[in-house]
């Protein structure tokens, strides 16, 4: 994994966690735990999916779906 890819993933995780804190009124550690333990995070880390390169908004919608239904659409 390149430094650029790591930066994109870290930035994406930060944005996802921030949005979770805002929308679900949870703490930052809880939000990070949700992100890191999600199926979405596994898919983001699989560089072949290209999800790390998609917008935070797109990934957040996938994460919200996973939280609501227990799986990614």
PyMOL Python script that loads the backbone (N, CA, C, O; Angstrom):
from pymol import cmd

cmd.read_pdbstr("""\
ATOM      1  N   UNK A   1       0.850  -1.178   0.000  1.00  0.00           N
ATOM      2  CA  UNK A   1       0.000   0.000   0.000  1.00  0.00           C
ATOM      3  C   UNK A   1       0.898   1.244   0.000  1.00  0.00           C
ATOM      4  O   UNK A   1       1.851   1.342   0.772  1.00  0.00           O
ATOM      5  N   UNK A   2       0.575   2.160  -0.861  1.00  0.00           N
ATOM      6  CA  UNK A   2       1.378   3.379  -0.959  1.00  0.00           C
ATOM      7  C   UNK A   2       0.982   4.372   0.129  1.00  0.00           C
ATOM      8  O   UNK A   2      -0.064   4.236   0.764  1.00  0.00           O
ATOM      9  N   UNK A   3       1.835   5.368   0.329  1.00  0.00           N
ATOM     10  CA  UNK A   3       1.527   6.423   1.293  1.00  0.00           C
ATOM     11  C   UNK A   3       0.261   7.173   0.894  1.00  0.00           C
ATOM     12  O   UNK A   3      -0.535   7.561   1.749  1.00  0.00           O
ATOM     13  N   UNK A   4       0.079   7.375  -0.409  1.00  0.00           N
ATOM     14  CA  UNK A   4      -1.110   8.075  -0.896  1.00  0.00           C
ATOM     15  C   UNK A   4      -2.377   7.279  -0.574  1.00  0.00           C
ATOM     16  O   UNK A   4      -3.377   7.846  -0.134  1.00  0.00           O
ATOM     17  N   UNK A   5      -2.328   5.979  -0.795  1.00  0.00           N
ATOM     18  CA  UNK A   5      -3.471   5.128  -0.502  1.00  0.00           C
ATOM     19  C   UNK A   5      -3.778   5.135   0.989  1.00  0.00           C
ATOM     20  O   UNK A   5      -4.940   5.240   1.383  1.00  0.00           O
ATOM     21  N   UNK A   6      -2.755   5.026   1.814  1.00  0.00           N
ATOM     22  CA  UNK A   6      -2.938   5.071   3.267  1.00  0.00           C
ATOM     23  C   UNK A   6      -3.561   6.388   3.695  1.00  0.00           C
ATOM     24  O   UNK A   6      -4.439   6.419   4.559  1.00  0.00           O
ATOM     25  N   UNK A   7      -3.105   7.474   3.089  1.00  0.00           N
ATOM     26  CA  UNK A   7      -3.664   8.791   3.402  1.00  0.00           C
ATOM     27  C   UNK A   7      -5.141   8.860   3.025  1.00  0.00           C
ATOM     28  O   UNK A   7      -5.957   9.367   3.795  1.00  0.00           O
ATOM     29  N   UNK A   8      -5.485   8.355   1.847  1.00  0.00           N
ATOM     30  CA  UNK A   8      -6.883   8.374   1.410  1.00  0.00           C
ATOM     31  C   UNK A   8      -7.767   7.559   2.348  1.00  0.00           C
ATOM     32  O   UNK A   8      -8.872   7.983   2.689  1.00  0.00           O
ATOM     33  N   UNK A   9      -7.291   6.408   2.759  1.00  0.00           N
ATOM     34  CA  UNK A   9      -8.068   5.551   3.659  1.00  0.00           C
ATOM     35  C   UNK A   9      -8.221   6.217   5.026  1.00  0.00           C
ATOM     36  O   UNK A   9      -9.318   6.242   5.584  1.00  0.00           O
ATOM     37  N   UNK A  10      -7.137   6.751   5.560  1.00  0.00           N
ATOM     38  CA  UNK A  10      -7.205   7.422   6.859  1.00  0.00           C
ATOM     39  C   UNK A  10      -8.155   8.617   6.823  1.00  0.00           C
ATOM     40  O   UNK A  10      -8.925   8.832   7.759  1.00  0.00           O
ATOM     41  N   UNK A  11      -8.101   9.383   5.751  1.00  0.00           N
ATOM     42  CA  UNK A  11      -8.990  10.536   5.602  1.00  0.00           C
ATOM     43  C   UNK A  11     -10.441  10.091   5.506  1.00  0.00           C
ATOM     44  O   UNK A  11     -11.329  10.719   6.083  1.00  0.00           O
ATOM     45  N   UNK A  12     -10.677   9.018   4.785  1.00  0.00           N
ATOM     46  CA  UNK A  12     -12.026   8.490   4.633  1.00  0.00           C
ATOM     47  C   UNK A  12     -12.573   8.016   5.971  1.00  0.00           C
ATOM     48  O   UNK A  12     -13.718   8.311   6.313  1.00  0.00           O
ATOM     49  N   UNK A  13     -11.770   7.287   6.726  1.00  0.00           N
ATOM     50  CA  UNK A  13     -12.192   6.810   8.051  1.00  0.00           C
ATOM     51  C   UNK A  13     -12.521   7.995   8.956  1.00  0.00           C
ATOM     52  O   UNK A  13     -13.519   7.976   9.677  1.00  0.00           O
ATOM     53  N   UNK A  14     -11.688   9.011   8.914  1.00  0.00           N
ATOM     54  CA  UNK A  14     -11.918  10.210   9.726  1.00  0.00           C
ATOM     55  C   UNK A  14     -13.251  10.872   9.365  1.00  0.00           C
ATOM     56  O   UNK A  14     -14.013  11.261  10.250  1.00  0.00           O
ATOM     57  N   UNK A  15     -13.527  10.997   8.073  1.00  0.00           N
ATOM     58  CA  UNK A  15     -14.774  11.615   7.631  1.00  0.00           C
ATOM     59  C   UNK A  15     -15.989  10.769   7.998  1.00  0.00           C
ATOM     60  O   UNK A  15     -17.022  11.301   8.403  1.00  0.00           O
ATOM     61  N   UNK A  16     -15.864   9.454   7.854  1.00  0.00           N
ATOM     62  CA  UNK A  16     -16.969   8.565   8.209  1.00  0.00           C
ATOM     63  C   UNK A  16     -17.269   8.646   9.701  1.00  0.00           C
ATOM     64  O   UNK A  16     -18.429   8.740  10.102  1.00  0.00           O
ATOM     65  N   UNK A  17     -16.231   8.609  10.514  1.00  0.00           N
ATOM     66  CA  UNK A  17     -16.412   8.678  11.964  1.00  0.00           C
ATOM     67  C   UNK A  17     -17.014  10.024  12.368  1.00  0.00           C
ATOM     68  O   UNK A  17     -17.891  10.080  13.230  1.00  0.00           O
ATOM     69  N   UNK A  18     -16.554  11.081  11.761  1.00  0.00           N
ATOM     70  CA  UNK A  18     -17.079  12.412  12.064  1.00  0.00           C
ATOM     71  C   UNK A  18     -18.572  12.504  11.754  1.00  0.00           C
ATOM     72  O   UNK A  18     -19.343  13.068  12.530  1.00  0.00           O
ATOM     73  N   UNK A  19     -18.965  11.951  10.626  1.00  0.00           N
ATOM     74  CA  UNK A  19     -20.375  11.967  10.234  1.00  0.00           C
ATOM     75  C   UNK A  19     -21.218  11.115  11.190  1.00  0.00           C
ATOM     76  O   UNK A  19     -22.344  11.484  11.523  1.00  0.00           O
ATOM     77  N   UNK A  20     -20.675   9.983  11.628  1.00  0.00           N
ATOM     78  CA  UNK A  20     -21.389   9.142  12.596  1.00  0.00           C
ATOM     79  C   UNK A  20     -21.601   9.885  13.909  1.00  0.00           C
ATOM     80  O   UNK A  20     -22.682   9.816  14.495  1.00  0.00           O
ATOM     81  N   UNK A  21     -20.583  10.589  14.371  1.00  0.00           N
ATOM     82  CA  UNK A  21     -20.693  11.371  15.610  1.00  0.00           C
ATOM     83  C   UNK A  21     -21.811  12.397  15.468  1.00  0.00           C
ATOM     84  O   UNK A  21     -22.626  12.578  16.373  1.00  0.00           O
ATOM     85  N   UNK A  22     -21.836  13.051  14.337  1.00  0.00           N
ATOM     86  CA  UNK A  22     -22.837  14.090  14.079  1.00  0.00           C
ATOM     87  C   UNK A  22     -24.250  13.514  13.970  1.00  0.00           C
ATOM     88  O   UNK A  22     -25.175  14.025  14.602  1.00  0.00           O
ATOM     89  N   UNK A  23     -24.422  12.463  13.180  1.00  0.00           N
ATOM     90  CA  UNK A  23     -25.757  11.937  12.891  1.00  0.00           C
ATOM     91  C   UNK A  23     -26.328  11.038  13.987  1.00  0.00           C
ATOM     92  O   UNK A  23     -27.535  11.044  14.232  1.00  0.00           O
ATOM     93  N   UNK A  24     -25.466  10.269  14.643  1.00  0.00           N
ATOM     94  CA  UNK A  24     -25.941   9.305  15.640  1.00  0.00           C
ATOM     95  C   UNK A  24     -25.680   9.756  17.074  1.00  0.00           C
ATOM     96  O   UNK A  24     -26.047   9.070  18.028  1.00  0.00           O
ATOM     97  N   UNK A  25     -25.038  10.924  17.213  1.00  0.00           N
ATOM     98  CA  UNK A  25     -24.735  11.495  18.530  1.00  0.00           C
ATOM     99  C   UNK A  25     -24.023  10.491  19.430  1.00  0.00           C
ATOM    100  O   UNK A  25     -24.432  10.243  20.564  1.00  0.00           O
ATOM    101  N   UNK A  26     -22.947   9.920  18.893  1.00  0.00           N
ATOM    102  CA  UNK A  26     -22.117   8.983  19.643  1.00  0.00           C
ATOM    103  C   UNK A  26     -20.734   9.598  19.806  1.00  0.00           C
ATOM    104  O   UNK A  26     -20.408  10.594  19.160  1.00  0.00           O
ATOM    105  N   UNK A  27     -19.930   9.003  20.667  1.00  0.00           N
ATOM    106  CA  UNK A  27     -18.585   9.521  20.903  1.00  0.00           C
ATOM    107  C   UNK A  27     -17.658   9.155  19.736  1.00  0.00           C
ATOM    108  O   UNK A  27     -17.961   8.276  18.929  1.00  0.00           O
ATOM    109  N   UNK A  28     -16.547   9.842  19.675  1.00  0.00           N
ATOM    110  CA  UNK A  28     -15.557   9.561  18.632  1.00  0.00           C
ATOM    111  C   UNK A  28     -15.042   8.122  18.739  1.00  0.00           C
ATOM    112  O   UNK A  28     -14.965   7.434  17.721  1.00  0.00           O
ATOM    113  N   UNK A  29     -14.686   7.642  19.946  1.00  0.00           N
ATOM    114  CA  UNK A  29     -14.235   6.244  20.022  1.00  0.00           C
ATOM    115  C   UNK A  29     -15.303   5.244  19.559  1.00  0.00           C
ATOM    116  O   UNK A  29     -14.975   4.245  18.919  1.00  0.00           O
ATOM    117  N   UNK A  30     -16.563   5.503  19.875  1.00  0.00           N
ATOM    118  CA  UNK A  30     -17.639   4.620  19.423  1.00  0.00           C
ATOM    119  C   UNK A  30     -17.752   4.648  17.903  1.00  0.00           C
ATOM    120  O   UNK A  30     -17.940   3.611  17.267  1.00  0.00           O
ATOM    121  N   UNK A  31     -17.638   5.833  17.331  1.00  0.00           N
ATOM    122  CA  UNK A  31     -17.735   5.981  15.877  1.00  0.00           C
ATOM    123  C   UNK A  31     -16.582   5.250  15.189  1.00  0.00           C
ATOM    124  O   UNK A  31     -16.790   4.546  14.200  1.00  0.00           O
ATOM    125  N   UNK A  32     -15.392   5.417  15.704  1.00  0.00           N
ATOM    126  CA  UNK A  32     -14.232   4.734  15.115  1.00  0.00           C
ATOM    127  C   UNK A  32     -14.381   3.222  15.236  1.00  0.00           C
ATOM    128  O   UNK A  32     -14.035   2.486  14.311  1.00  0.00           O
ATOM    129  N   UNK A  33     -14.892   2.758  16.367  1.00  0.00           N
ATOM    130  CA  UNK A  33     -15.117   1.322  16.545  1.00  0.00           C
ATOM    131  C   UNK A  33     -16.111   0.801  15.517  1.00  0.00           C
ATOM    132  O   UNK A  33     -15.917  -0.272  14.944  1.00  0.00           O
ATOM    133  N   UNK A  34     -17.175   1.562  15.284  1.00  0.00           N
ATOM    134  CA  UNK A  34     -18.158   1.167  14.268  1.00  0.00           C
ATOM    135  C   UNK A  34     -17.519   1.060  12.893  1.00  0.00           C
ATOM    136  O   UNK A  34     -17.745   0.093  12.165  1.00  0.00           O
ATOM    137  N   UNK A  35     -16.724   2.053  12.547  1.00  0.00           N
ATOM    138  CA  UNK A  35     -16.084   2.051  11.227  1.00  0.00           C
ATOM    139  C   UNK A  35     -15.109   0.887  11.097  1.00  0.00           C
ATOM    140  O   UNK A  35     -15.176   0.115  10.140  1.00  0.00           O
ATOM    141  N   UNK A  36     -14.200   0.765  12.070  1.00  0.00           N
ATOM    142  CA  UNK A  36     -13.155  -0.255  11.966  1.00  0.00           C
ATOM    143  C   UNK A  36     -13.688  -1.685  12.037  1.00  0.00           C
ATOM    144  O   UNK A  36     -13.051  -2.609  11.532  1.00  0.00           O
ATOM    145  N   UNK A  37     -14.851  -1.872  12.659  1.00  0.00           N
ATOM    146  CA  UNK A  37     -15.429  -3.211  12.775  1.00  0.00           C
ATOM    147  C   UNK A  37     -16.494  -3.502  11.720  1.00  0.00           C
ATOM    148  O   UNK A  37     -17.190  -4.514  11.801  1.00  0.00           O
ATOM    149  N   UNK A  38     -16.618  -2.634  10.750  1.00  0.00           N
ATOM    150  CA  UNK A  38     -17.657  -2.788   9.722  1.00  0.00           C
ATOM    151  C   UNK A  38     -17.171  -3.627   8.543  1.00  0.00           C
ATOM    152  O   UNK A  38     -15.972  -3.753   8.291  1.00  0.00           O
ATOM    153  N   UNK A  39     -18.137  -4.190   7.836  1.00  0.00           N
ATOM    154  CA  UNK A  39     -17.832  -4.875   6.574  1.00  0.00           C
ATOM    155  C   UNK A  39     -17.282  -3.868   5.571  1.00  0.00           C
ATOM    156  O   UNK A  39     -16.406  -4.183   4.766  1.00  0.00           O
ATOM    157  N   UNK A  40     -17.813  -2.653   5.638  1.00  0.00           N
ATOM    158  CA  UNK A  40     -17.363  -1.609   4.717  1.00  0.00           C
ATOM    159  C   UNK A  40     -15.863  -1.374   4.858  1.00  0.00           C
ATOM    160  O   UNK A  40     -15.160  -1.248   3.855  1.00  0.00           O
ATOM    161  N   UNK A  41     -15.366  -1.313   6.093  1.00  0.00           N
ATOM    162  CA  UNK A  41     -13.938  -1.079   6.293  1.00  0.00           C
ATOM    163  C   UNK A  41     -13.121  -2.200   5.661  1.00  0.00           C
ATOM    164  O   UNK A  41     -12.081  -1.948   5.051  1.00  0.00           O
ATOM    165  N   UNK A  42     -13.589  -3.430   5.806  1.00  0.00           N
ATOM    166  CA  UNK A  42     -12.892  -4.551   5.169  1.00  0.00           C
ATOM    167  C   UNK A  42     -12.834  -4.351   3.663  1.00  0.00           C
ATOM    168  O   UNK A  42     -11.812  -4.621   3.031  1.00  0.00           O
ATOM    169  N   UNK A  43     -13.932  -3.880   3.093  1.00  0.00           N
ATOM    170  CA  UNK A  43     -13.976  -3.660   1.648  1.00  0.00           C
ATOM    171  C   UNK A  43     -13.112  -2.462   1.237  1.00  0.00           C
ATOM    172  O   UNK A  43     -12.490  -2.476   0.174  1.00  0.00           O
ATOM    173  N   UNK A  44     -13.076  -1.438   2.076  1.00  0.00           N
ATOM    174  CA  UNK A  44     -12.214  -0.288   1.799  1.00  0.00           C
ATOM    175  C   UNK A  44     -10.754  -0.729   1.788  1.00  0.00           C
ATOM    176  O   UNK A  44      -9.976  -0.294   0.939  1.00  0.00           O
ATOM    177  N   UNK A  45     -10.386  -1.592   2.730  1.00  0.00           N
ATOM    178  CA  UNK A  45      -9.005  -2.065   2.819  1.00  0.00           C
ATOM    179  C   UNK A  45      -8.636  -3.012   1.678  1.00  0.00           C
ATOM    180  O   UNK A  45      -7.454  -3.200   1.389  1.00  0.00           O
ATOM    181  N   UNK A  46      -9.631  -3.605   1.033  1.00  0.00           N
ATOM    182  CA  UNK A  46      -9.393  -4.433  -0.153  1.00  0.00           C
ATOM    183  C   UNK A  46      -9.277  -3.479  -1.342  1.00  0.00           C
ATOM    184  O   UNK A  46     -10.285  -3.060  -1.911  1.00  0.00           O
ATOM    185  N   UNK A  47      -8.072  -3.147  -1.701  1.00  0.00           N
ATOM    186  CA  UNK A  47      -7.842  -2.110  -2.701  1.00  0.00           C
ATOM    187  C   UNK A  47      -8.468  -2.423  -4.051  1.00  0.00           C
ATOM    188  O   UNK A  47      -8.712  -1.516  -4.846  1.00  0.00           O
ATOM    189  N   UNK A  48      -8.728  -3.681  -4.314  1.00  0.00           N
ATOM    190  CA  UNK A  48      -9.334  -4.057  -5.595  1.00  0.00           C
ATOM    191  C   UNK A  48     -10.771  -3.547  -5.730  1.00  0.00           C
ATOM    192  O   UNK A  48     -11.273  -3.405  -6.845  1.00  0.00           O
ATOM    193  N   UNK A  49     -11.437  -3.272  -4.600  1.00  0.00           N
ATOM    194  CA  UNK A  49     -12.817  -2.762  -4.677  1.00  0.00           C
ATOM    195  C   UNK A  49     -12.845  -1.308  -5.141  1.00  0.00           C
ATOM    196  O   UNK A  49     -13.826  -0.859  -5.733  1.00  0.00           O
ATOM    197  N   UNK A  50     -11.774  -0.582  -4.872  1.00  0.00           N
ATOM    198  CA  UNK A  50     -11.723   0.828  -5.250  1.00  0.00           C
ATOM    199  C   UNK A  50     -12.539   1.732  -4.343  1.00  0.00           C
ATOM    200  O   UNK A  50     -12.661   2.925  -4.619  1.00  0.00           O
ATOM    201  N   UNK A  51     -13.104   1.191  -3.258  1.00  0.00           N
ATOM    202  CA  UNK A  51     -13.930   2.015  -2.376  1.00  0.00           C
ATOM    203  C   UNK A  51     -13.130   3.107  -1.676  1.00  0.00           C
ATOM    204  O   UNK A  51     -13.673   4.165  -1.357  1.00  0.00           O
ATOM    205  N   UNK A  52     -11.852   2.863  -1.437  1.00  0.00           N
ATOM    206  CA  UNK A  52     -11.023   3.872  -0.777  1.00  0.00           C
ATOM    207  C   UNK A  52     -10.923   5.134  -1.629  1.00  0.00           C
ATOM    208  O   UNK A  52     -10.599   6.206  -1.118  1.00  0.00           O
ATOM    209  N   UNK A  53     -11.195   5.013  -2.898  1.00  0.00           N
ATOM    210  CA  UNK A  53     -11.074   6.108  -3.844  1.00  0.00           C
ATOM    211  C   UNK A  53     -12.407   6.829  -4.064  1.00  0.00           C
ATOM    212  O   UNK A  53     -12.447   7.880  -4.704  1.00  0.00           O
ATOM    213  N   UNK A  54     -13.487   6.269  -3.538  1.00  0.00           N
ATOM    214  CA  UNK A  54     -14.819   6.876  -3.677  1.00  0.00           C
ATOM    215  C   UNK A  54     -15.002   7.968  -2.627  1.00  0.00           C
ATOM    216  O   UNK A  54     -14.232   8.064  -1.672  1.00  0.00           O
ATOM    217  N   UNK A  55     -16.023   8.780  -2.819  1.00  0.00           N
ATOM    218  CA  UNK A  55     -16.268   9.886  -1.897  1.00  0.00           C
ATOM    219  C   UNK A  55     -16.705   9.377  -0.527  1.00  0.00           C
ATOM    220  O   UNK A  55     -17.212   8.264  -0.388  1.00  0.00           O
ATOM    221  N   UNK A  56     -16.496  10.222   0.477  1.00  0.00           N
ATOM    222  CA  UNK A  56     -16.945   9.896   1.832  1.00  0.00           C
ATOM    223  C   UNK A  56     -18.467   9.775   1.852  1.00  0.00           C
ATOM    224  O   UNK A  56     -19.016   8.927   2.557  1.00  0.00           O
ATOM    225  N   UNK A  57     -19.143  10.614   1.087  1.00  0.00           N
ATOM    226  CA  UNK A  57     -20.606  10.578   1.044  1.00  0.00           C
ATOM    227  C   UNK A  57     -21.101   9.223   0.529  1.00  0.00           C
ATOM    228  O   UNK A  57     -22.027   8.638   1.091  1.00  0.00           O
ATOM    229  N   UNK A  58     -20.488   8.741  -0.523  1.00  0.00           N
ATOM    230  CA  UNK A  58     -20.863   7.441  -1.095  1.00  0.00           C
ATOM    231  C   UNK A  58     -20.629   6.330  -0.073  1.00  0.00           C
ATOM    232  O   UNK A  58     -21.502   5.495   0.159  1.00  0.00           O
ATOM    233  N   UNK A  59     -19.450   6.330   0.529  1.00  0.00           N
ATOM    234  CA  UNK A  59     -19.122   5.303   1.514  1.00  0.00           C
ATOM    235  C   UNK A  59     -19.990   5.417   2.761  1.00  0.00           C
ATOM    236  O   UNK A  59     -20.333   4.407   3.375  1.00  0.00           O
ATOM    237  N   UNK A  60     -20.341   6.632   3.135  1.00  0.00           N
ATOM    238  CA  UNK A  60     -21.190   6.814   4.312  1.00  0.00           C
ATOM    239  C   UNK A  60     -22.574   6.204   4.081  1.00  0.00           C
ATOM    240  O   UNK A  60     -23.152   5.613   4.994  1.00  0.00           O
ATOM    241  N   UNK A  61     -23.092   6.340   2.899  1.00  0.00           N
ATOM    242  CA  UNK A  61     -24.393   5.731   2.601  1.00  0.00           C
ATOM    243  C   UNK A  61     -24.305   4.209   2.697  1.00  0.00           C
ATOM    244  O   UNK A  61     -25.242   3.566   3.172  1.00  0.00           O
ATOM    245  N   UNK A  62     -23.207   3.634   2.259  1.00  0.00           N
ATOM    246  CA  UNK A  62     -23.004   2.195   2.405  1.00  0.00           C
ATOM    247  C   UNK A  62     -22.925   1.810   3.883  1.00  0.00           C
ATOM    248  O   UNK A  62     -23.485   0.797   4.301  1.00  0.00           O
ATOM    249  N   UNK A  63     -22.228   2.625   4.664  1.00  0.00           N
ATOM    250  CA  UNK A  63     -22.090   2.355   6.091  1.00  0.00           C
ATOM    251  C   UNK A  63     -23.432   2.475   6.803  1.00  0.00           C
ATOM    252  O   UNK A  63     -23.757   1.648   7.655  1.00  0.00           O
ATOM    253  N   UNK A  64     -24.205   3.487   6.467  1.00  0.00           N
ATOM    254  CA  UNK A  64     -25.538   3.638   7.075  1.00  0.00           C
ATOM    255  C   UNK A  64     -26.415   2.430   6.756  1.00  0.00           C
ATOM    256  O   UNK A  64     -27.152   1.951   7.618  1.00  0.00           O
ATOM    257  N   UNK A  65     -26.338   1.947   5.540  1.00  0.00           N
ATOM    258  CA  UNK A  65     -27.114   0.772   5.151  1.00  0.00           C
ATOM    259  C   UNK A  65     -26.658  -0.438   5.968  1.00  0.00           C
ATOM    260  O   UNK A  65     -27.482  -1.226   6.433  1.00  0.00           O
ATOM    261  N   UNK A  66     -25.359  -0.579   6.136  1.00  0.00           N
ATOM    262  CA  UNK A  66     -24.835  -1.696   6.925  1.00  0.00           C
ATOM    263  C   UNK A  66     -25.289  -1.603   8.382  1.00  0.00           C
ATOM    264  O   UNK A  66     -25.656  -2.612   8.984  1.00  0.00           O
ATOM    265  N   UNK A  67     -25.266  -0.413   8.939  1.00  0.00           N
ATOM    266  CA  UNK A  67     -25.710  -0.230  10.332  1.00  0.00           C
ATOM    267  C   UNK A  67     -27.196  -0.573  10.462  1.00  0.00           C
ATOM    268  O   UNK A  67     -27.606  -1.222  11.424  1.00  0.00           O
ATOM    269  N   UNK A  68     -27.982  -0.141   9.506  1.00  0.00           N
ATOM    270  CA  UNK A  68     -29.425  -0.345   9.579  1.00  0.00           C
ATOM    271  C   UNK A  68     -29.822  -1.802   9.316  1.00  0.00           C
ATOM    272  O   UNK A  68     -30.688  -2.341  10.004  1.00  0.00           O
ATOM    273  N   UNK A  69     -29.199  -2.432   8.334  1.00  0.00           N
ATOM    274  CA  UNK A  69     -29.623  -3.767   7.894  1.00  0.00           C
ATOM    275  C   UNK A  69     -28.631  -4.889   8.219  1.00  0.00           C
ATOM    276  O   UNK A  69     -28.920  -6.060   7.970  1.00  0.00           O
ATOM    277  N   UNK A  70     -27.467  -4.540   8.772  1.00  0.00           N
ATOM    278  CA  UNK A  70     -26.495  -5.548   9.151  1.00  0.00           C
ATOM    279  C   UNK A  70     -25.603  -6.037   8.031  1.00  0.00           C
ATOM    280  O   UNK A  70     -24.779  -6.930   8.229  1.00  0.00           O
ATOM    281  N   UNK A  71     -25.766  -5.450   6.841  1.00  0.00           N
ATOM    282  CA  UNK A  71     -24.903  -5.810   5.725  1.00  0.00           C
ATOM    283  C   UNK A  71     -24.894  -4.690   4.701  1.00  0.00           C
ATOM    284  O   UNK A  71     -25.775  -3.830   4.684  1.00  0.00           O
ATOM    285  N   UNK A  72     -23.897  -4.719   3.865  1.00  0.00           N
ATOM    286  CA  UNK A  72     -23.798  -3.725   2.795  1.00  0.00           C
ATOM    287  C   UNK A  72     -24.747  -4.125   1.674  1.00  0.00           C
ATOM    288  O   UNK A  72     -24.930  -5.307   1.386  1.00  0.00           O
ATOM    289  N   UNK A  73     -25.337  -3.137   1.061  1.00  0.00           N
ATOM    290  CA  UNK A  73     -26.295  -3.399  -0.021  1.00  0.00           C
ATOM    291  C   UNK A  73     -25.705  -4.236  -1.116  1.00  0.00           C
ATOM    292  O   UNK A  73     -26.386  -4.541  -2.095  1.00  0.00           O
TER     293      UNK A  73
END
""", "prot")
cmd.dss("prot")
cmd.show_as("cartoon", "prot")
cmd.util.cbc("prot")
cmd.orient("prot")
